[in-house]
């Protein structure tokens, strides 16, 4: 029985901390743009200048 008197308050405290972290993240706007960061690398058109110069100078 003493085991339950330790684990129940500990689990309630852990749940409260996790809930606080989620609420803080939502208020900070961490979940506002779901698609932007995930797809940003797909639309990145910047190329490495060294790589482009090397490929352009190679005769095919």
VOSE-314835 format. One record per residue: chain; x, y, z of N, C-alpha, C, O, CB in turn; residue in one letter; residue number from 1. Coordinates in nm, 4 decimals, padded with zeros to 6 digits, always signed. Each point is the difference from the previous one (the first is absolute). Glycine has a CB too. Layout:
REM residues N
cadena  n_u  n_v  n_w  ca_u  ca_v  ca_w  c_u  c_v  c_w  o_u  o_v  o_w  cb_u  cb_v  cb_w  residuo  num
A  X  Y  Z  X  Y  Z  X  Y  Z  X  Y  Z  X  Y  Z  A  NUM
...
//
This chain:
REM residues 60
cadena  n_u  n_v  n_w  ca_u  ca_v  ca_w  c_u  c_v  c_w  o_u  o_v  o_w  cb_u  cb_v  cb_w  residuo  num
A  +00.0818  -00.1195  +00.0000  -00.0818  +00.1195  +00.0000  +00.0861  +00.1257  +00.0000  -00.0392  +00.1014  -00.0577  -00.1399  -00.2272  +00.1776  X  1
A  +00.2947  +00.1208  -00.0567  +00.0868  +00.1172  +00.0019  +00.0548  +00.0294  -00.1402  +00.0334  +00.1139  -00.0324  +00.0276  -00.1641  +00.2720  X  2
A  -00.0526  -00.0549  -00.3218  +00.0454  +00.0181  -00.1373  -00.0968  +00.0899  -00.0768  +00.0427  +00.0867  -00.0764  +00.0684  -00.3128  +00.0828  X  3
A  -00.2405  +00.2055  +00.0137  -00.1001  +00.0826  -00.0675  +00.0004  +00.1438  +00.0507  -00.0289  +00.0926  -00.0758  -00.1096  -00.2966  +00.0436  X  4
A  +00.1705  +00.2228  +00.1573  +00.0022  +00.1360  +00.0545  +00.1163  +00.0812  -00.0568  +00.0009  +00.1227  +00.0101  -00.1081  -00.2083  +00.1996  X  5
A  +00.2041  +00.0184  -00.2687  +00.1119  +00.0696  -00.0638  -00.0250  +00.0154  -00.1502  +00.0231  +00.1071  -00.0560  +00.1342  -00.1985  +00.2309  X  6
A  -00.2038  -00.0140  -00.2393  -00.0121  +00.0030  -00.1460  -00.1170  +00.0850  -00.0499  +00.0116  +00.0641  -00.1045  +00.0903  -00.2893  +00.1024  X  7
A  -00.2129  +00.2270  +00.0735  -00.1150  +00.0788  -00.0452  +00.0311  +00.1501  +00.0014  -00.0250  +00.0664  -00.1006  -00.1283  -00.2456  +00.1877  X  8
A  +00.2058  +00.2352  +00.0205  +00.0361  +00.1428  -00.0059  +00.1109  +00.0292  -00.1016  -00.0003  +00.1056  -00.0632  -00.0667  -00.0870  +00.3024  X  9
A  +00.1605  -00.1105  -00.2548  +00.1069  +00.0206  -00.0976  -00.0558  +00.0017  -00.1418  +00.0424  +00.0815  -00.0819  +00.1204  -00.1924  +00.2372  X  10
A  -00.2564  +00.0229  -00.1851  -00.0582  -00.0029  -00.1344  -00.0883  +00.1221  -00.0244  -00.0036  +00.0518  -00.1117  +00.0106  -00.3024  +00.1158  X  11
A  -00.0771  +00.2966  +00.0968  -00.0810  +00.1215  -00.0142  +00.0902  +00.1211  -00.0226  -00.0309  +00.0866  -00.0818  -00.1482  -00.1860  +00.2297  X  12
A  +00.2888  +00.1051  -00.0764  +00.0955  +00.1089  -00.0182  +00.0615  -00.0039  -00.1396  +00.0146  +00.1040  -00.0643  +00.0339  -00.1073  +00.3102  X  13
A  -00.0129  -00.1141  -00.2923  +00.0562  -00.0148  -00.1339  -00.1015  +00.0414  -00.1068  +00.0353  +00.0683  -00.0961  +00.1115  -00.2545  +00.1798  X  14
A  -00.2712  +00.1454  -00.0671  -00.1046  +00.0374  -00.0956  -00.0217  +00.1513  +00.0001  -00.0213  +00.0591  -00.1058  -00.0889  -00.2830  +00.1388  X  15
A  +00.1152  +00.2865  +00.0833  -00.0176  +00.1450  +00.0082  +00.1149  +00.0731  -00.0685  -00.0222  +00.1001  -00.0682  -00.1036  -00.1288  +00.2831  X  16
A  +00.2474  -00.0198  -00.1977  +00.1158  +00.0624  -00.0648  -00.0099  -00.0149  -00.1513  +00.0262  +00.0955  -00.0732  +00.1156  -00.1430  +00.2758  X  17
A  -00.1790  -00.0697  -00.2500  -00.0137  -00.0210  -00.1441  -00.1119  +00.0858  -00.0589  +00.0147  +00.0542  -00.1095  +00.0708  -00.2875  +00.1389  X  18
A  -00.1959  +00.2457  +00.0417  -00.1095  +00.0854  -00.0455  +00.0443  +00.1456  -00.0062  -00.0344  +00.0712  -00.0943  -00.1316  -00.2313  +00.1930  X  19
A  +00.2415  +00.2046  +00.0005  +00.0513  +00.1367  +00.0007  +00.0932  +00.0239  -00.1189  -00.0039  +00.1068  -00.0612  -00.0158  -00.1018  +00.3118  X  20
A  +00.1034  -00.1034  -00.2836  +00.0906  +00.0137  -00.1142  -00.0767  +00.0097  -00.1320  +00.0373  +00.0777  -00.0879  +00.1364  -00.2055  +00.2153  X  21
A  -00.2788  +00.0503  -00.1411  -00.0808  +00.0051  -00.1220  -00.0713  +00.1343  -00.0112  -00.0021  +00.0599  -00.1075  -00.0291  -00.3094  +00.1167  X  22
A  -00.0263  +00.2967  +00.0989  -00.0698  +00.1290  -00.0015  +00.0984  +00.1121  -00.0317  -00.0329  +00.0912  -00.0759  -00.1354  -00.1769  +00.2435  X  23
A  +00.2869  +00.0801  -00.1113  +00.1017  +00.1019  -00.0270  +00.0416  -00.0019  -00.1470  +00.0197  +00.1055  -00.0602  +00.0616  -00.1253  +00.2971  X  24
A  -00.0681  -00.0987  -00.2943  +00.0377  -00.0109  -00.1411  -00.1101  +00.0524  -00.0914  +00.0287  +00.0653  -00.1003  +00.1134  -00.2628  +00.1565  X  25
A  -00.2666  +00.1697  -00.0228  -00.1117  +00.0485  -00.0812  -00.0079  +00.1522  +00.0072  -00.0214  +00.0657  -00.1019  -00.1040  -00.2811  +00.1416  X  26
A  +00.1424  +00.2711  +00.0781  -00.0046  +00.1458  +00.0139  +00.1169  +00.0677  -00.0709  -00.0134  +00.1128  -00.0474  -00.1036  -00.1418  +00.2656  X  27
A  +00.2306  -00.0382  -00.2258  +00.1176  +00.0569  -00.0666  -00.0115  -00.0091  -00.1514  +00.0790  +00.0620  -00.0713  +00.0592  -00.1238  +00.2691  X  28
A  -00.2348  -00.0140  -00.2483  -00.0208  -00.0103  -00.1437  +00.0813  -00.1089  -00.0662  +00.0220  +00.0048  -00.1210  -00.0718  +00.2332  +00.1232  X  29
A  +00.0946  -00.3352  +00.0732  +00.0807  -00.1076  -00.0573  -00.0798  -00.0903  -00.0932  +00.0593  -00.0695  -00.0826  +00.0812  +00.0771  +00.2860  X  30
A  -00.2727  -00.0086  -00.1927  -00.0825  -00.0882  -00.0812  -00.0809  +00.0765  -00.1043  -00.0969  -00.0535  -00.0539  +00.0849  -00.1027  +00.2467  X  31
A  +00.0497  +00.2792  -00.2217  -00.0768  +00.0812  -00.0940  +00.0175  -00.0450  -00.1446  -00.0986  -00.0098  -00.0731  +00.1210  +00.1995  +00.2306  X  32
A  +00.0993  -00.2168  -00.1998  +00.0280  -00.0339  -00.1392  +00.0532  -00.1424  -00.0072  +00.1185  -00.0235  +00.0237  -00.0706  +00.2656  -00.0788  X  33
A  -00.1343  -00.3361  +00.0229  +00.0385  -00.1413  -00.0018  +00.0725  -00.0373  -00.1280  +00.0875  -00.0866  +00.0016  -00.2822  +00.0358  +00.1432  X  34
A  +00.1596  +00.1152  -00.2565  +00.0557  -00.0410  -00.1283  +00.1253  +00.0776  -00.0385  +00.0808  -00.0501  -00.0782  -00.3095  -00.0115  +00.0095  X  35
A  +00.2470  +00.1802  +00.1205  +00.1125  +00.0836  -00.0408  +00.1364  -00.0610  +00.0269  +00.0751  -00.0229  -00.0949  -00.2199  +00.2145  +00.1369  X  36
A  +00.1803  -00.2191  +00.0833  +00.1330  -00.0536  +00.0268  +00.0225  -00.1380  -00.0606  +00.1125  -00.0339  -00.0366  -00.1121  +00.1656  +00.2452  X  37
A  -00.1043  -00.2100  -00.2194  +00.0171  -00.1352  -00.0535  +00.0269  +00.0015  -00.1495  +00.0699  -00.0877  -00.0509  -00.2198  +00.0020  +00.2294  X  38
A  +00.0958  +00.1835  -00.2494  +00.0155  +00.0040  -00.1452  +00.1000  +00.1051  -00.0458  +00.0218  +00.0153  -00.1202  -00.2549  -00.0946  +00.1011  X  39
A  +00.2937  +00.1514  +00.1111  +00.0909  +00.1074  -00.0381  +00.1190  -00.0519  -00.0794  +00.0437  +00.0657  -00.0945  -00.1143  +00.0597  +00.2971  X  40
A  +00.1231  -00.2398  -00.1670  +00.1158  -00.0535  -00.0718  -00.0360  -00.0467  -00.1408  +00.0882  -00.0116  -00.0852  +00.0087  -00.0569  +00.3041  X  41
A  -00.2234  +00.0417  -00.2446  -00.0409  -00.0419  -00.1337  +00.0020  +00.1156  -00.0993  +00.0205  -00.0209  -00.1195  -00.1611  -00.1559  +00.2237  X  42
A  +00.1195  +00.2977  -00.0554  -00.0089  +00.1162  -00.0874  +00.1245  +00.0870  +00.0060  -00.0021  +00.1133  -00.0482  -00.2431  -00.1181  +00.0781  X  43
A  +00.3521  -00.0446  +00.0272  +00.1241  +00.0749  +00.0099  +00.0753  -00.0114  -00.1316  +00.0505  -00.1071  -00.0338  -00.0392  +00.0678  +00.2833  X  44
A  -00.0035  +00.1496  -00.3240  +00.0632  -00.0019  -00.1314  +00.1455  +00.0448  +00.0031  +00.0651  +00.0031  -00.1044  -00.2875  +00.0394  +00.0069  X  45
A  +00.2743  -00.0083  +00.2131  +00.1391  +00.0432  +00.0079  +00.0918  -00.1178  -00.0268  -00.0151  -00.1072  +00.0585  -00.0460  +00.2872  +00.1058  X  46
A  +00.1544  -00.1588  -00.2519  +00.0972  -00.1035  -00.0345  +00.1365  +00.0418  +00.0528  +00.0251  +00.1183  +00.0231  -00.1567  -00.1840  -00.2301  X  47
A  +00.2161  -00.0284  +00.2253  +00.1358  +00.0263  +00.0438  +00.0781  +00.0570  -00.1187  +00.0067  -00.0655  -00.1041  -00.0170  -00.1214  +00.2788  X  48
A  +00.0704  +00.3080  -00.1633  +00.0699  +00.0589  -00.1146  +00.1182  -00.0838  -00.0474  +00.0247  -00.0079  -00.1203  -00.0948  +00.2300  +00.2031  X  49
A  +00.1431  -00.2842  +00.0079  +00.1142  -00.0830  -00.0395  -00.0457  -00.1191  -00.0827  +00.0639  -00.0361  -00.0988  +00.0588  +00.1068  +00.3052  X  50
A  -00.2300  -00.1296  -00.1670  -00.0502  -00.1179  -00.0698  -00.0496  +00.0375  -00.1397  +00.0251  -00.0720  -00.0966  -00.0885  -00.0322  +00.3172  X  51
A  -00.0074  +00.2176  -00.2311  -00.0490  +00.0438  -00.1307  +00.1151  +00.0332  -00.0937  -00.0046  -00.0361  -00.1176  -00.2020  +00.1243  +00.2266  X  52
A  +00.3089  -00.0209  -00.0601  +00.1142  +00.0368  -00.0841  +00.0730  -00.1249  -00.0480  +00.0444  -00.0052  -00.1147  -00.0204  +00.2224  +00.2396  X  53
A  -00.0113  -00.3155  -00.0404  +00.0696  -00.1230  -00.0368  -00.0783  -00.0758  -00.1064  +00.0594  -00.0521  -00.0944  +00.0407  +00.0391  +00.3243  X  54
A  -00.2319  +00.0061  -00.2163  -00.0815  -00.0737  -00.0967  -00.0121  +00.0740  -00.1333  -00.0109  -00.0632  -00.1050  -00.1157  -00.0363  +00.2958  X  55
A  +00.1283  +00.2318  -00.1872  -00.0104  +00.0759  -00.1246  +00.1288  -00.0071  -00.0810  -00.0036  +00.0099  -00.1227  -00.1597  +00.1427  +00.2332  X  56
A  +00.2768  -00.1697  -00.0434  +00.1271  -00.0034  -00.0721  +00.0331  -00.1392  -00.0537  +00.0886  -00.0137  -00.0843  -00.0100  +00.2002  +00.2286  X  57
A  -00.1478  -00.2892  -00.0970  +00.0256  -00.1361  -00.0486  -00.0631  -00.0193  -00.1374  -00.1207  +00.0193  -00.0147  +00.1290  -00.1052  +00.2518  X  58
A  +00.0701  +00.0482  -00.3383  -00.0604  -00.0286  -00.1308  -00.0684  -00.1362  +00.0020  +00.0512  -00.0955  +00.0583  +00.1241  +00.2362  -00.1721  X  59
A  -00.2882  -00.1484  +00.0514  -00.0731  -00.1279  -00.0047  +00.0211  -00.0700  -00.1304  -00.0538  -00.1087  -00.0212  -00.1156  +00.2001  +00.1740  X  60
//
